[in-house]
Amino acid sequence: MTLNRRGFLAACSQAGIASALLPGVLYTLAAQAQEATPKGEPFKVTPEMLDHAAELAGVPLTADQKKMMLERLVGQRESYDAIRKLNLPNSVAPAFIFDPLPPGAKVDTDKKQPRWSEASGISVSANIEDLAFTSVREQAELVRTQKVTSLALTQMYLSRLKRYDSKLHFVISLTEERALAQAKAADAEIAAGRYRGLLHGIPWGGKDLLAVKGYPTTWGAGGFEKQHFDEDATVVQRLDAAGAVLVAKLTLGALAMGDKWFGGKTRNPWNPNQGSSGSSAGSASAVSAGCVAFAIGSETLGSISSPSTRCGDTGLRPTFGFVPRTGAMALSWTMDKLGPICRTVEDCAIVLSSIYGPDGRDLATREAAFNWDANLDWKSLRVGYLKSEFDPPKPPKPPTIPANETPEEKKKREARIAMRNAMHAQSEQDRRYDLTALDKLRTMGVTLVPVELPDLPYEAMTPLLEAEAAAAFDDLTISGRDKLLTEQGPGDWPNTFRVARFYPAVEYIQANRARSLAIREVSKLFEQVDIIVAPTFGDQLVTTNLTGHPAVIVPNGLRGADAPKPLNDSGDDNDGVGGPGTPVSITFLAGHYQDAKLCAFARAYQEATGFHKLHPKLD
């Protein structure tokens, strides 16, 4: 017996089954069983399959319903097979476009000349490496005035990338030949009076999900090490046009998850025993280590926020639809965002100014203005804070001790308890830094208005990401090439992709409808205030990634000597994070396409605190 999805759903409907989940679950179970049946042998959908699917879906079935369904489950899988034969590349997006704007929202499209801060009096020593941790704004002034050449900066950063890669594992491909040619061209143009702007001659690194012609684009994943594309990503093209110099393609966790890639694990410059977090692992690590002037990362659900925090960088996750993703690996078409990871907020603004705006290919990108003004009166902005997210963390609940617990089960339970207690202790201490940020804002003259996120099931919407990712990499699952990926645990991509195939289309649509509610309700907060302050890893991280609102993540100090030490500082386990001397962050949020206003306020906090001037000791 073969399967026909239309007939399958019709059978379910005639049987009186209202659940949207059951048909998808059962169809997947049956399809998997059919694929496992040797060619030439008959295949049957059995009552047992129906029972298993019904149990998973939480839908009771009567004997008559099962009989009717079995009688109707006849047909073919021609529609599935026909689409699979197209071998759709990752670059082909679905025939729908996600728009994060609520009804009635207006977007400013009147573009104005940016107003940058003054940069003068920057000293240049005989040692070019003294400039390794200077800002893009400072380097730009030195290059513009020809006090430093682009070639000297490029050679310095290439040297540092080579020197520290063995320790931090943040490089996938050095683009040395390309970089040296770009740097020499930049110096010649500047000498001839053809200065392109603040990124002219500035060396940068790109997360290796950005296509660069002539170099592999590996996506950090086993099985893709030799993948090449014949065209540069739009962001790469735009940075080339601005005169920036690409020095390296930097690591990302395999297919944009975590900090483990096919060549190892990218490390945190503040404590190389720890991972740099991900998935913009190499981008954050290289910026933190003073090995590039800035980098491009991407975020779907924390991939700029988390590594920027771990490595003590400044990260900008722009409004969804601000930066075109053409030529970048697709993970989730409705959630992926490209953005800069830098040393300062103004550096992020400088980079965004060169990469934002429609390219005519990524149809989710909107025509909107990013009008940077370093002199914006940030004190005129209304500022809120997510009050409950600054409350003390709830202590972990005592676990239930099962009867007849084996020694091995007891050991695992005790390890889980230790992990939860350690994470709670760290959360309690990190809260001190969050509260200090609020106090600092008040001393700056900011009146903080308490606000709360709307009470909606945001976590229940995140399977949207997993379903889209499973579609983006469907061939890996179908072909079995998912076994080439480095990580194979329950929470890793291979298993996640398989689980996502049980997520029915109707539930995907229902979750998107819930997402529409979230967009409308969260957007109402920005009618009350212009800026919201929040802990980086609070509920806002999931919420605002779903709603497409922008975020700026800024360093907020270093954990003190009294900070709880990680249970395991080997860097191989999730508990190997935090600890004395490692960075913390705070996050600022704003309304859709209010990124310039957001950056102006975050810059004011950054200038008042100075935490961005702290750098790790690498030698």
C-alpha positions in Angstrom: 0.0 0.0 0.0 1.4 3.4 -1.0 0.5 6.8 0.4 -1.3 9.8 -1.0 -1.3 12.8 1.3 -4.5 14.3 -0.1 -6.4 11.0 0.3 -4.8 10.6 3.7 -6.1 13.9 4.9 -9.5 13.3 3.4 -9.7 10.0 5.2 -8.9 11.7 8.5 -11.5 14.3 7.8 -14.2 11.7 7.0 -13.3 9.8 10.1 -14.2 12.8 12.1 -10.6 13.6 13.3 -10.3 17.3 14.0 -6.7 17.4 15.2 -4.3 19.1 12.9 -1.4 17.2 14.4 -2.5 13.6 13.9 -2.5 13.4 10.1 1.0 14.9 9.9 2.4 12.6 12.6 0.8 9.5 11.1 1.8 10.4 7.6 5.4 10.8 8.7 5.4 7.6 10.5 4.0 5.7 7.6 6.3 7.4 5.1 9.3 6.5 7.1 8.1 2.9 7.4 7.5 2.8 3.6 11.0 4.0 2.9 12.4 1.2 5.1 10.4 -1.4 3.2 12.6 -3.3 0.6 11.7 -2.6 -3.0 9.2 -5.1 -4.4 7.8 -6.0 -1.0 4.3 -4.8 0.0 3.9 -2.0 2.5 0.9 -1.5 4.8 -0.3 1.2 7.1 -1.2 -0.8 10.2 -3.6 -0.2 13.0 -0.5 -0.1 15.3 0.8 2.9 13.4 -2.5 4.7 13.9 -2.4 3.9 17.6 1.2 5.3 17.9 0.4 8.4 16.0 -2.8 9.0 17.9 -1.0 8.6 21.2 1.7 11.1 20.2 -0.9 13.6 19.0 -3.1 13.1 22.0 -6.1 12.2 19.9 -8.3 9.1 20.7 -9.4 6.9 17.8 -12.2 4.5 17.8 -12.0 1.2 16.0 -14.4 2.4 13.3 -12.3 5.5 12.7 -9.2 3.4 12.3 -11.0 1.1 9.9 -12.2 4.0 7.7 -8.8 5.5 7.6 -7.1 2.3 6.7 -9.6 1.8 3.9 -8.9 5.2 2.5 -5.1 5.2 2.7 -4.4 4.3 -0.9 -2.6 6.4 -3.4 0.9 7.5 -4.3 3.6 9.9 -3.0 4.1 11.4 -6.4 3.8 15.0 -5.2 6.5 14.5 -2.6 8.8 12.7 -5.0 8.3 15.3 -7.7 9.4 18.2 -5.4 12.3 16.3 -4.0 13.6 15.7 -7.5 13.9 19.4 -8.0 16.9 19.3 -5.5 16.0 22.8 -4.3 19.2 24.7 -3.2 19.3 26.5 0.2 19.1 29.8 -1.6 15.5 29.2 -2.8 13.1 30.9 -0.4 9.4 29.9 0.1 6.7 31.8 -1.8 5.8 33.9 1.2 7.4 36.9 2.9 7.5 37.6 6.6 6.7 41.2 7.6 7.3 42.1 11.3 5.3 45.3 11.1 1.9 45.5 12.8 -1.1 47.0 11.0 -0.9 50.7 10.6 2.9 51.0 11.2 4.7 53.7 9.4 8.4 53.5 8.3 10.6 56.5 7.8 12.1 56.3 4.3 13.6 59.8 4.2 17.4 59.1 4.2 19.7 61.8 5.5 23.5 62.1 5.6 24.8 60.4 8.8 26.4 62.6 11.5 29.4 60.8 12.9 31.3 61.7 16.1 34.5 63.7 16.0 37.7 61.6 15.9 40.9 63.5 16.5 44.0 63.4 18.5 44.5 59.7 18.0 48.2 58.9 18.6 50.1 56.4 16.4 53.1 54.6 17.8 55.8 52.7 16.1 54.1 49.5 16.9 51.1 49.0 14.6 49.6 46.4 16.9 48.8 49.2 19.4 45.9 49.9 17.0 44.5 46.3 17.2 41.7 47.2 19.7 41.0 50.7 18.4 37.5 51.4 17.0 36.5 51.6 13.4 35.8 55.3 13.9 39.4 55.9 15.1 41.0 53.7 12.4 38.9 55.4 9.8 40.3 58.8 10.8 43.9 57.5 10.7 43.4 56.0 7.3 41.6 59.0 5.9 44.4 61.3 7.0 47.0 58.8 5.8 48.7 58.5 9.2 48.2 54.8 8.8 47.8 52.8 5.6 45.2 50.2 5.0 47.9 47.8 4.0 49.6 48.2 7.4 46.3 47.5 9.2 45.5 44.6 7.0 49.0 43.0 7.4 48.7 43.5 11.2 45.3 41.8 11.4 46.4 39.0 9.1 49.4 38.4 11.4 47.2 38.4 14.5 44.7 36.0 12.9 47.5 33.6 12.2 49.1 34.0 15.6 45.9 33.4 17.7 44.0 31.0 15.5 45.8 28.0 17.1 44.5 29.2 20.5 41.0 30.4 19.6 40.1 28.5 16.4 38.2 31.3 14.8 39.3 31.1 11.2 38.0 28.9 8.5 39.6 30.6 5.5 42.1 33.5 5.4 41.3 35.7 2.4 44.9 37.0 2.3 45.4 37.5 -1.4 42.1 39.2 -1.8 42.7 41.4 1.3 46.2 42.6 0.3 44.9 43.5 -3.2 42.0 45.4 -1.6 44.2 47.2 0.9 46.7 48.4 -1.8 43.8 49.6 -3.9 42.3 51.5 -1.0 45.6 53.2 -0.2 46.0 54.2 -3.9 42.5 55.7 -4.0 42.8 57.6 -0.8 46.2 59.0 -1.9 44.5 60.1 -5.1 41.7 61.9 -3.1 39.0 59.3 -3.8 37.9 58.6 -0.2 34.8 56.4 -0.1 33.9 56.8 3.6 34.6 55.5 7.0 35.0 51.8 6.0 37.5 52.6 3.3 40.6 50.5 4.0 39.2 48.9 7.2 39.9 45.2 7.6 36.9 43.0 8.6 35.9 39.3 8.9 32.7 37.6 7.8 30.9 34.7 9.3 31.4 31.8 6.9 27.7 31.6 5.9 28.4 34.5 3.6 29.3 33.5 0.0 32.6 34.9 -1.2 33.6 34.1 -4.8 36.9 32.2 -5.0 36.8 30.9 -1.4 34.9 28.0 0.2 31.7 28.8 2.0 31.5 26.0 4.5 28.6 26.9 6.8 30.9 25.4 9.5 29.5 22.0 8.7 31.0 18.6 7.9 30.2 17.7 4.3 30.3 21.3 3.1 34.0 22.0 3.5 34.6 22.4 -0.3 31.3 24.2 -1.1 31.8 27.2 -3.5 29.5 29.9 -4.9 30.1 31.9 -8.0 28.8 35.2 -6.6 29.5 37.3 -3.5 26.8 37.8 -0.9 25.1 41.2 -1.1 26.6 42.2 2.2 30.1 41.3 0.9 29.4 43.3 -2.3 28.3 46.3 -0.3 31.3 46.3 2.0 33.6 45.9 -1.0 31.9 49.0 -2.5 32.5 50.9 0.8 36.2 50.0 0.4 36.4 47.6 3.4 39.0 44.9 3.3 37.9 41.2 3.9 40.7 39.4 5.7 39.0 36.2 6.8 36.0 34.0 6.7 35.3 33.2 10.3 33.8 30.2 12.1 30.3 29.4 13.0 28.8 26.4 14.7 27.7 23.8 12.2 24.8 25.1 10.2 24.6 28.1 12.6 24.3 26.2 15.9 26.7 26.8 18.8 30.4 27.2 18.6 31.5 23.7 17.4 32.3 23.4 13.8 34.0 20.8 11.6 37.4 21.9 12.6 36.9 22.1 16.4 35.5 24.6 18.9 35.9 28.3 18.8 37.2 29.7 22.1 36.4 32.7 24.3 39.5 35.1 24.3 38.7 35.9 28.0 39.0 32.3 29.0 40.1 30.0 26.1 39.0 27.0 28.2 35.5 28.1 27.3 33.7 28.2 24.0 33.0 31.6 22.5 29.3 30.7 22.2 27.5 30.8 18.9 26.6 30.7 16.3 28.6 33.8 15.3 31.4 32.2 17.2 34.4 33.3 15.1 33.1 36.8 14.4 32.7 37.5 18.2 36.0 35.8 19.2 38.1 37.6 16.5 36.7 41.0 17.3 37.2 40.4 21.0 40.8 39.3 20.4 41.7 42.3 18.3 42.1 40.3 15.2 39.7 42.2 12.9 38.3 45.8 13.1 34.7 44.5 12.9 32.8 41.4 11.8 29.5 40.4 10.3 27.4 37.9 12.2 23.9 36.6 12.0 21.1 35.9 14.5 18.1 33.7 14.2 17.6 33.1 18.0 20.5 34.5 19.8 23.5 34.1 17.5 24.7 37.7 17.8 23.5 38.3 21.4 25.1 35.2 23.0 28.7 35.3 21.5 28.8 39.1 21.8 28.0 38.7 25.5 30.5 35.8 26.0 33.3 37.6 24.3 32.6 41.1 25.6 31.8 42.7 22.2 29.1 45.1 21.0 26.5 43.5 18.8 23.7 45.0 16.7 20.8 42.7 15.7 19.0 45.0 13.2 15.3 45.0 12.6 14.2 42.0 10.5 14.2 43.2 6.9 16.8 45.9 7.3 19.8 44.0 5.8 19.4 41.7 2.7 20.5 38.1 3.2 21.1 37.3 -0.4 24.1 35.0 -0.6 23.9 34.0 3.1 23.0 30.6 4.3 19.3 30.3 5.1 18.3 28.7 8.3 14.9 30.3 8.9 13.5 32.6 6.2 11.3 34.4 8.7 13.8 34.9 11.5 17.4 35.2 10.0 19.0 38.6 10.4 22.6 39.8 9.5 24.3 42.3 11.7 27.6 43.7 12.8 29.7 42.7 15.8 32.1 45.5 16.8 34.0 47.2 19.6 31.6 50.1 19.9 28.0 51.0 19.2 29.0 53.7 16.7 31.1 51.1 14.9 28.0 49.1 14.5 26.2 52.1 13.1 29.0 52.7 10.7 28.8 49.2 9.3 25.0 49.1 9.2 25.0 52.3 7.2 26.9 50.5 4.4 24.9 47.2 4.3 21.3 48.1 4.9 18.5 48.5 2.3 16.8 46.4 -0.4 18.9 44.6 -3.0 15.9 43.5 -5.2 16.5 39.9 -4.4 15.8 39.4 -0.7 12.1 40.3 -0.9 11.8 40.6 2.9 14.1 43.6 2.9 12.2 46.9 3.3 13.0 50.4 2.0 13.6 52.2 5.3 16.1 54.9 6.5 18.9 54.5 8.9 19.7 58.1 9.9 22.6 58.0 12.3 23.2 61.1 14.4 26.0 60.9 17.0 24.6 64.1 18.5 21.1 62.9 19.0 19.6 64.2 22.2 19.2 60.8 23.8 17.9 62.4 27.0 14.7 63.2 25.2 13.9 59.5 24.7 11.4 57.7 26.8 13.0 54.6 28.4 11.4 51.6 29.9 12.7 48.5 31.5 11.3 45.0 31.7 10.6 45.0 35.4 10.0 41.3 36.1 13.1 40.3 34.2 15.2 42.1 36.8 13.6 40.3 39.6 15.5 37.6 41.6 15.7 34.3 39.7 13.4 31.6 41.0 15.3 28.9 42.9 15.3 25.5 41.2 12.5 23.1 42.3 13.6 20.1 44.3 13.7 17.0 42.0 11.5 14.0 42.6 13.5 11.0 43.6 12.1 8.0 41.7 11.5 4.7 43.4 14.1 1.9 42.9 16.6 4.4 41.6 19.8 2.8 40.2 23.2 4.0 41.2 23.7 5.3 37.6 20.4 7.1 37.6 21.3 8.7 41.0 24.6 9.9 39.6 22.8 11.6 36.7 20.2 13.1 38.9 22.8 14.6 41.2 24.7 16.0 38.2 21.5 17.7 37.0 21.0 19.1 40.5 24.5 20.4 40.6 24.1 22.0 37.2 20.8 23.7 38.1 22.3 25.0 41.4 25.4 26.3 39.6 23.3 28.1 36.9 21.0 29.6 39.6 24.1 30.9 41.5 25.5 32.5 38.4 22.1 34.0 37.5 21.9 35.5 41.0 25.3 37.1 40.7 24.8 38.3 37.1 21.6 40.0 38.3 23.8 42.4 40.3 25.3 43.6 37.0 21.8 44.1 35.5 20.7 46.1 38.5 23.9 48.2 38.4 23.0 49.0 34.8 19.6 50.4 35.9 21.3 52.4 38.6 23.8 53.8 36.2 21.1 54.9 33.8 19.3 56.7 36.6 22.5 58.6 37.5 22.7 59.6 33.8 19.3 61.3 34.3 17.2 58.6 32.7 13.7 58.1 34.2 13.0 54.4 33.8 9.4 53.3 33.2 8.4 49.8 34.2 6.9 47.7 31.4 6.2 44.0 30.9 6.2 41.7 27.8 2.7 40.6 26.8 1.7 37.3 28.3 1.9 35.0 25.3 3.4 31.5 24.7 6.5 32.7 22.8 8.5 29.4 23.4 5.6 27.5 21.8 6.2 29.5 18.6 9.9 28.6 18.2 9.2 25.3 16.4 8.6 27.7 13.4 12.4 28.0 13.3 13.0 24.3 13.5 10.4 23.5 10.7 11.9 26.1 8.4 15.4 24.8 9.2 14.4 21.3 8.5 13.0 22.4 5.1 16.2 24.4 4.4 18.3 21.2 4.9 15.7 18.6 3.9 18.2 16.9 1.7 20.5 16.2 4.6 17.8 14.3 6.4 16.5 12.4 3.3 19.9 11.5 2.0 21.4 10.5 5.4 24.2 13.0 5.0 23.2 14.5 8.3 25.5 12.0 9.9 28.5 14.1 8.5 27.6 16.9 11.0 29.9 17.0 14.0 27.2 17.0 16.7 24.7 14.2 16.9 23.0 14.7 20.3 19.3 15.0 21.1 19.4 18.8 20.8 21.6 19.0 17.7 20.5 19.6 14.1 20.2 16.0 12.8 17.7 15.0 15.5 16.0 18.4 15.4 15.4 18.1 11.6 13.9 14.7 12.0 11.6 15.8 14.8 10.5 18.9 12.8 9.1 16.6 10.1 6.4 15.7 12.6 5.3 19.4 12.8 2.2 19.7 10.7 1.6 22.5 8.2 -1.6 23.6 10.1 0.3 23.9 13.4 3.0 25.9 11.6 0.3 28.3 10.3 -1.3 28.5 13.7 2.0 29.4 15.4 2.5 32.1 12.8 -1.0 33.5 13.6 0.1 33.6 17.3 3.2 35.3 16.1 1.1 38.0 14.5 -0.5 38.6 17.9 2.9 38.9 19.5 4.0 41.4 16.9 1.0 43.6 17.6 1.2 43.4 21.4 5.0 43.9 21.7 4.8 46.8 19.2 2.3 48.5 21.6 5.1 48.8 24.2 7.0 51.1 21.9 4.1 53.4 21.7 4.7 53.9 25.5 8.5 54.1 25.4 11.2 54.6 22.8 13.8 52.3 24.3 13.5 49.2 26.6 16.3 48.0 28.8 16.5 44.2 29.4 18.8 41.4 30.5 20.3 39.8 27.4 19.2 36.3 28.3 15.7 37.1 29.6 12.4 36.3 27.9 13.0 39.2 25.5 15.6 37.2 23.5 13.1 34.7 22.2 10.3 37.3 22.0 12.0 40.0 20.0 13.6 37.5 17.6 10.1 36.3 16.8 8.7 39.8 16.4 11.7 41.2 14.5 12.5 44.1 16.8 16.1 45.4 16.9 18.5 44.9 19.7 21.9 46.3 20.8 24.0 44.2 23.1 26.7 46.1 25.0 29.4 45.0 27.5 28.4 45.5 31.0 31.5 44.7 33.0 33.5 41.6 34.1 32.5 39.1 36.7 34.4 39.6 39.9 36.7 37.2 41.8 33.7 36.2 43.9 31.8 34.9 40.8 30.8 31.2 40.9 33.3 29.1 39.1 32.0 26.8 36.3 31.4 23.2 37.2 33.5 22.2 34.2 35.9 24.6 32.6 37.0 22.3 29.9 34.8 24.1 27.3 33.3 20.8 26.3 30.1 21.1 28.3 27.3 23.6 28.6 28.3 24.3 32.2 31.7 25.5 31.2 30.6 29.2 31.0 30.9 32.2 33.2 33.3 32.4 36.0 35.6 35.1 37.4 37.0 37.6 34.9 34.5 36.9 32.1 32.2 39.5 30.5 28.5 40.2 31.1 26.2 42.3 28.9 23.0 44.4 28.9 20.6 44.7 26.0 18.7 47.7 24.6 15.6 47.3 22.4 13.5 49.6 20.2 10.6 49.7 17.8 10.9 48.4 14.2 13.3 50.4 12.1 14.2 52.6 15.0 17.8 51.2 14.9 19.5 54.6 14.7 17.7 55.9 17.7 18.4 52.7 19.5 22.1 52.9 18.8 22.3 56.5 19.9 20.9 55.6 23.3 23.1 52.5 23.7 26.1 54.6 22.7 25.4 57.0 25.5 25.3 54.2 28.0 28.5 52.7 26.6 30.3 56.1 26.7 29.2 56.5 30.3 30.5 53.1 31.5 33.5 52.5 29.3 33.3 48.7 29.6 33.9 48.4 25.8 37.5 49.5 26.4 38.3 46.4 28.4 40.2 43.7 26.4 41.3 40.2 27.1 45.0 39.3 27.7 45.9 36.8 25.1 49.6 36.1 25.8 
